[in-house]
């Protein structure tokens, strides 16, 4: 089973955003699901993602682990992961 989430934390306060990220992780573990999460919320990505795909102009710009993104020297990626 694959769960799709489209901006699950948009417009939420930080406490509720963290709770939603925790809920996503709990659902994955309990029901053994995979998830695709579309988000601009880097904290949500940090809390939930095994792999990240960054799009630019509607195409895959790069992909990798959260560590790959946080350690990148690419200026675009660094602008998201300060």
MMTF fields as JSON, N, C-alpha, C and O atoms, coordinates in Angstrom:
{
  "mmtfVersion": "1.0.0",
  "mmtfProducer": "UNKNOWN",
  "numBonds": 327,
  "numAtoms": 328,
  "numGroups": 82,
  "numChains": 1,
  "numModels": 1,
  "chainsPerModel": [1],
  "groupsPerChain": [82],
  "chainIdList": ["A"],
  "bondAtomList": [4, 2, 8, 6, 12, 10, 16, 14, 20, 18, 24, 22, 28, 26, 32, 30, 36, 34, 40, 38, 44, 42, 48, 46, 52, 50, 56, 54, 60, 58, 64, 62, 68, 66, 72, 70, 76, 74, 80, 78, 84, 82, 88, 86, 92, 90, 96, 94, 100, 98, 104, 102, 108, 106, 112, 110, 116, 114, 120, 118, 124, 122, 128, 126, 132, 130, 136, 134, 140, 138, 144, 142, 148, 146, 152, 150, 156, 154, 160, 158, 164, 162, 168, 166, 172, 170, 176, 174, 180, 178, 184, 182, 188, 186, 192, 190, 196, 194, 200, 198, 204, 202, 208, 206, 212, 210, 216, 214, 220, 218, 224, 222, 228, 226, 232, 230, 236, 234, 240, 238, 244, 242, 248, 246, 252, 250, 256, 254, 260, 258, 264, 262, 268, 266, 272, 270, 276, 274, 280, 278, 284, 282, 288, 286, 292, 290, 296, 294, 300, 298, 304, 302, 308, 306, 312, 310, 316, 314, 320, 318, 324, 322],
  "bondOrderList": [1, 1, 1, 1, 1, 1, 1, 1, 1, 1, 1, 1, 1, 1, 1, 1, 1, 1, 1, 1, 1, 1, 1, 1, 1, 1, 1, 1, 1, 1, 1, 1, 1, 1, 1, 1, 1, 1, 1, 1, 1, 1, 1, 1, 1, 1, 1, 1, 1, 1, 1, 1, 1, 1, 1, 1, 1, 1, 1, 1, 1, 1, 1, 1, 1, 1, 1, 1, 1, 1, 1, 1, 1, 1, 1, 1, 1, 1, 1, 1, 1],
  "groupList": [{"groupName": "UNK", "atomNameList": ["N", "CA", "C", "O"], "elementList": ["N", "C", "C", "O"], "formalChargeList": [0, 0, 0, 0], "bondAtomList": [1, 0, 2, 1, 3, 2], "bondOrderList": [1, 1, 2], "singleLetterCode": "X", "chemCompType": "L-PEPTIDE LINKING"}],
  "groupTypeList": [0, 0, 0, 0, 0, 0, 0, 0, 0, 0, 0, 0, 0, 0, 0, 0, 0, 0, 0, 0, 0, 0, 0, 0, 0, 0, 0, 0, 0, 0, 0, 0, 0, 0, 0, 0, 0, 0, 0, 0, 0, 0, 0, 0, 0, 0, 0, 0, 0, 0, 0, 0, 0, 0, 0, 0, 0, 0, 0, 0, 0, 0, 0, 0, 0, 0, 0, 0, 0, 0, 0, 0, 0, 0, 0, 0, 0, 0, 0, 0, 0, 0],
  "groupIdList": [1, 2, 3, 4, 5, 6, 7, 8, 9, 10, 11, 12, 13, 14, 15, 16, 17, 18, 19, 20, 21, 22, 23, 24, 25, 26, 27, 28, 29, 30, 31, 32, 33, 34, 35, 36, 37, 38, 39, 40, 41, 42, 43, 44, 45, 46, 47, 48, 49, 50, 51, 52, 53, 54, 55, 56, 57, 58, 59, 60, 61, 62, 63, 64, 65, 66, 67, 68, 69, 70, 71, 72, 73, 74, 75, 76, 77, 78, 79, 80, 81, 82],
  "secStructList": [7, 3, 3, 3, 3, 3, 1, 6, 6, 6, 6, 7, 7, 2, 2, 2, 2, 2, 2, 2, 2, 2, 2, 2, 2, 2, 2, 2, 2, 2, 2, 6, 7, 3, 3, 3, 3, 3, 7, 1, 7, 2, 2, 2, 2, 2, 2, 2, 7, 1, 1, 3, 3, 3, 3, 3, 6, 6, 3, 3, 3, 3, 3, 3, 7, 2, 2, 2, 2, 2, 6, 7, 7, 7, 2, 2, 2, 2, 2, 2, 7, 7],
  "xCoordList": [0.844, 0.0, 0.904, 1.923, 0.495, 1.217, 0.274, -0.826, 0.716, -0.042, 0.526, 1.744, -0.346, 0.068, -0.343, -1.491, 0.59, 0.325, 0.721, 1.837, -0.172, 0.111, 0.132, -0.91, 1.342, 1.544, 0.792, -0.043, 1.085, 0.321, 0.492, -0.325, 1.532, 1.757, 1.605, 1.886, 1.165, 1.03, 0.057, -1.06, 0.504, -0.348, -0.529, -1.295, 0.166, 0.015, 1.105, 2.194, 0.787, 1.789, 2.842, 2.585, 4.017, 5.103, 4.756, 5.191, 3.99, 3.638, 2.746, 2.978, 1.738, 0.834, 1.569, 1.317, 2.469, 3.272, 4.079, 4.135, 4.699, 5.456, 4.551, 4.939, 3.348, 2.395, 1.982, 1.847, 1.785, 1.424, 2.574, 2.345, 3.8, 4.961, 5.058, 5.337, 4.833, 4.837, 3.736, 3.952, 2.553, 1.436, 1.765, 1.446, 2.392, 2.804, 3.739, 3.576, 4.712, 5.645, 4.931, 5.245, 3.978, 3.226, 2.401, 2.347, 1.76, 0.959, 1.854, 1.481, 3.037, 3.965, 4.352, 4.376, 4.652, 5.058, 3.898, 4.035, 2.767, 1.63, 1.065, 0.74, 0.95, 0.305, 1.295, 0.897, 2.609, 3.666, 3.438, 3.452, 3.232, 2.988, 4.247, 5.18, 4.245, 5.212, 4.473, 3.25, 5.197, 4.556, 5.274, 6.496, 4.497, 5.013, 4.462, 3.248, 5.365, 4.973, 5.458, 6.661, 4.54, 4.891, 4.89, 3.862, 6.051, 6.135, 7.228, 8.231, 7.006, 8.041, 8.58, 9.486, 8.015, 8.37, 9.588, 9.468, 10.743, 11.988, 11.992, 12.543, 11.391, 11.338, 10.495, 10.839, 9.421, 8.604, 9.42, 9.381, 10.157, 11.005, 12.066, 12.314, 12.689, 13.704, 13.105, 13.743, 11.888, 11.26, 10.721, 10.587, 10.41, 9.696, 10.418, 10.102, 11.377, 11.903, 13.116, 14.024, 13.099, 14.291, 15.038, 16.268, 14.289, 14.823, 14.076, 12.889, 14.775, 14.177, 14.442, 15.534, 13.427, 13.586, 13.227, 12.131, 14.147, 13.892, 13.59, 14.332, 12.476, 12.084, 12.456, 12.45, 12.778, 13.009, 12.422, 12.753, 11.558, 10.893, 10.19, 10.185, 9.592, 8.802, 9.605, 9.033, 10.914, 11.754, 12.62, 12.894, 13.046, 13.902, 15.216, 15.933, 15.508, 16.759, 17.845, 18.969, 17.488, 18.425, 17.638, 16.486, 18.268, 17.661, 18.741, 19.911, 18.334, 19.276, 18.691, 17.491, 19.545, 19.126, 19.103, 19.597, 18.533, 18.52, 19.961, 20.243, 20.869, 22.281, 22.895, 23.669, 22.551, 23.052, 22.641, 23.441, 21.397, 20.904, 21.533, 21.934, 21.619, 22.172, 23.659, 24.156, 24.374, 25.809, 26.143, 27.314, 25.126, 25.343, 25.998, 25.778, 26.8, 27.395, 26.633, 26.969, 25.625, 24.818, 24.067, 23.37, 24.198, 23.554, 22.031, 21.471, 21.364, 19.907, 19.52, 18.637, 20.177, 19.876, 20.211, 19.446, 21.348, 21.746, 20.725, 20.564, 20.042, 19.048, 17.862, 17.177, 17.607, 16.529, 17.018, 16.273, 18.262, 18.807, 19.857, 21.049, 19.41, 20.33, 20.652, 21.415],
  "yCoordList": [-1.165, 0.0, 1.247, 1.304, 2.222, 3.489, 4.606, 4.743, 5.399, 6.57, 7.796, 7.963, 8.65, 9.894, 11.059, 11.141, 11.952, 13.142, 14.371, 14.441, 15.327, 16.561, 17.706, 18.151, 18.177, 19.289, 19.063, 19.883, 17.959, 17.624, 18.594, 18.588, 19.427, 20.327, 21.8, 22.672, 22.086, 23.474, 24.242, 23.794, 25.399, 26.284, 25.886, 26.52, 24.845, 24.388, 24.991, 25.32, 25.127, 25.595, 24.494, 23.337, 24.842, 23.858, 22.624, 21.522, 22.782, 21.632, 20.667, 19.458, 21.194, 20.346, 19.723, 18.567, 20.47, 19.926, 18.722, 17.703, 18.835, 17.708, 16.512, 15.371, 16.768, 15.689, 14.979, 13.755, 15.74, 15.147, 14.289, 13.189, 14.779, 13.992, 12.694, 11.637, 12.765, 11.564, 10.601, 9.39, 11.136, 10.298, 9.589, 8.411, 10.288, 9.665, 8.49, 7.416, 8.689, 7.61, 6.447, 5.287, 6.747, 5.692, 4.873, 3.648, 5.529, 4.827, 3.913, 2.779, 4.41, 3.59, 2.32, 1.23, 2.475, 1.31, 0.36, -0.85, 0.889, 0.058, -0.719, -1.899, -0.06, -0.682, -1.114, -1.57, -0.963, -1.353, -0.733, -1.42, 0.567, 1.297, 2.033, 2.24, 2.411, 3.364, 4.673, 4.682, 5.772, 7.079, 7.92, 7.866, 8.691, 9.748, 11.035, 11.228, 11.913, 13.158, 14.326, 14.493, 15.121, 16.35, 17.448, 17.721, 18.084, 19.091, 20.107, 19.808, 21.307, 22.339, 22.483, 23.277, 21.71, 21.763, 20.877, 19.655, 21.493, 20.739, 19.936, 18.835, 20.461, 19.717, 18.453, 17.415, 18.525, 17.338, 16.325, 15.13, 16.8, 15.899, 15.245, 14.044, 16.027, 15.468, 14.369, 13.346, 14.588, 13.66, 12.397, 11.365, 12.463, 11.347, 10.671, 9.527, 11.342, 10.859, 9.945, 10.191, 8.885, 8.065, 8.573, 8.584, 8.992, 9.516, 10.789, 10.926, 11.716, 12.98, 13.154, 12.874, 13.618, 13.998, 15.474, 15.878, 16.274, 17.7, 17.957, 17.54, 18.658, 19.024, 20.473, 21.311, 20.754, 22.121, 22.221, 21.426, 23.193, 23.367, 22.093, 21.759, 21.382, 20.195, 18.943, 17.937, 18.986, 17.825, 17.505, 18.373, 16.243, 15.838, 16.603, 16.519, 17.346, 18.108, 17.25, 17.176, 16.601, 15.698, 14.824, 15.111, 13.782, 12.92, 12.356, 12.291, 11.948, 11.38, 11.31, 11.501, 11.037, 10.969, 12.382, 13.33, 12.505, 13.797, 14.27, 15.464, 13.347, 13.707, 14.237, 15.194, 13.619, 14.106, 15.555, 16.375, 15.866, 17.224, 18.195, 19.296, 17.795, 18.688, 18.967, 20.008, 18.056, 18.223, 18.696, 18.793, 18.984, 19.403, 20.781, 21.64, 20.964, 22.281, 23.026, 24.163, 22.391, 23.011, 24.216, 24.077, 25.394, 26.598, 26.498, 26.997, 25.864, 25.734, 24.865, 25.223, 23.748, 22.847, 23.514, 23.412, 24.199, 24.88, 25.954, 26.235, 26.548, 27.577, 26.996, 27.721, 25.698, 25.025, 24.463, 24.44, 24.012, 23.312, 24.17, 23.867, 25.246, 26.156, 25.679, 26.328],
  "zCoordList": [0.0, 0.0, 0.0, 0.688, -0.784, -0.846, -0.419, -0.954, 0.548, 0.993, 0.301, 0.227, -0.202, -0.834, 0.051, 0.487, 0.312, 1.127, 0.318, -0.196, 0.202, -0.526, 0.469, 0.949, 0.771, 1.706, 3.033, 3.416, 3.73, 4.943, 6.107, 7.027, 6.092, 7.227, 6.861, 7.683, 5.645, 5.206, 6.096, 6.357, 6.551, 7.338, 8.792, 9.517, 9.225, 10.604, 11.485, 11.016, 12.767, 13.723, 13.906, 13.574, 14.428, 14.545, 15.374, 15.04, 16.434, 17.28, 16.5, 16.512, 15.829, 15.049, 13.867, 13.524, 13.242, 12.14, 12.608, 11.918, 13.773, 14.327, 14.59, 14.339, 15.096, 15.363, 14.069, 14.048, 13.0, 11.716, 11.194, 10.689, 11.312, 10.882, 11.679, 11.111, 12.974, 13.813, 13.39, 13.345, 13.079, 12.646, 11.327, 11.162, 10.405, 9.141, 9.42, 8.841, 10.3, 10.653, 11.338, 11.073, 12.212, 12.901, 11.92, 12.03, 10.967, 9.959, 9.127, 8.827, 8.754, 7.972, 8.724, 8.154, 10.003, 10.795, 11.053, 10.868, 11.473, 11.849, 10.666, 10.791, 9.523, 8.368, 7.287, 6.215, 7.585, 6.653, 5.274, 4.253, 5.276, 4.038, 3.593, 4.369, 2.354, 1.823, 1.645, 1.505, 1.648, 1.509, 0.475, 0.34, -0.243, -1.093, -0.51, -0.434, -0.099, 0.564, -0.278, -0.482, -0.759, -1.467, -0.419, 0.202, -0.221, 0.825, 0.537, -0.112, 1.035, 1.069, 2.491, 2.746, 3.405, 4.822, 5.072, 5.164, 5.179, 5.333, 6.631, 6.665, 7.696, 8.957, 8.808, 9.372, 8.072, 7.796, 7.006, 7.296, 6.01, 5.225, 6.101, 5.989, 6.969, 7.88, 8.763, 9.012, 9.226, 10.171, 9.506, 10.164, 8.216, 7.595, 6.439, 6.112, 5.812, 4.529, 4.663, 5.456, 3.863, 3.654, 2.43, 2.401, 1.426, 0.178, -0.171, 0.126, -0.801, -1.226, -2.714, -3.206, -3.409, -4.804, -4.898, -4.508, -5.415, -5.594, -7.062, -7.951, -7.295, -8.651, -8.924, -8.022, -10.174, -10.623, -12.019, -12.899, -12.219, -13.514, -13.966, -15.15, -13.0, -13.302, -13.623, -14.042, -13.435, -13.717, -12.501, -11.671, -12.409, -11.296, -11.397, -12.394, -10.342, -10.263, -9.629, -10.126, -8.518, -7.837, -6.865, -6.54, -6.422, -5.411, -4.515, -4.892, -3.315, -2.367, -0.976, -0.778, -0.026, 1.375, 1.966, 1.354, 3.145, 3.825, 4.057, 3.953, 4.367, 4.559, 3.269, 3.295, 2.138, 0.85, 0.634, 0.182, 0.956, 0.762, 1.755, 1.379, 3.007, 4.025, 3.812, 4.242, 3.156, 2.926, 1.513, 1.146, 0.734, -0.65, -0.719, 0.135, -1.753, -2.0, -3.103, -3.434, -3.66, -4.718, -4.14, -3.135, -4.757, -4.21, -4.065, -3.089, -5.019, -4.925, -3.723, -2.943, -3.593, -2.466, -1.15, -0.191, -1.088, 0.147, 0.545, 1.733, -0.422, -0.086, 0.668, 1.39, 0.514, 1.247, 2.576, 3.555, 2.612, 3.769, 4.457, 4.404, 5.105, 5.785, 7.165, 7.88]
}
